[in-house]
């Protein structure tokens, strides 16, 4: 599957779930901008059937190569990022997975049971990356239990495989030269930003600055009715050139650590 087709399908699903994203995209277009995607991100679990290596397969087949490795100790996550080898303008792909063995027996048992229900061989299908309902209709009581241990685990359970976020490349905006300028624009339109670790994560010395909206609440159908829970968010990234003049392509773990919290605000 060509990567532009993968991204189009993911974008259609992502904007259908998150009306705020379409509203922000439209606001940039109305301001005369062309919105270019810096990266997308997926969340999964380090189970052999659905780990990073399984989710990345469709991107490797489309010409992507592995570039960076990241570890998020407190959140018990690792991640990798991928870039398209022959196309530096293609969006990067960031995939993280939860280190299941570091969580309670109950959490592991819940996920092992859910993963056992995935049809045999499906983990090797191209459709895996689009399988937002991979865990079936979620139970709100399991969701709440997972959330007590890991907000990330609960999100994966409820939303499955879909883009957790797309990212506006601030480098490609013509009228917004700083991330602060972008943030002011978003706030003036009434969007709420993730304040965890400050509104802007990273700095020019780290070669990457990022901000993100707070995930919009989504009224998800659970087995026992609908509940409003945080869905996806939109990210904004400004990259700087390194000493050789090459634009930085990686990610900063301590910034990403705070960006993850864009879906974790209901308890605050
Ligand atoms: Ni991101």
Boltz pocket constraint, residues with backbone or C-beta under 6 A from the ligand:
constraints:
  - pocket:
      binder: B
      contacts: [[A, 39], [A, 40], [A, 41], [A, 94], [A, 165], [A, 167], [A, 235], [A, 259]]
      max_distance: 6.0
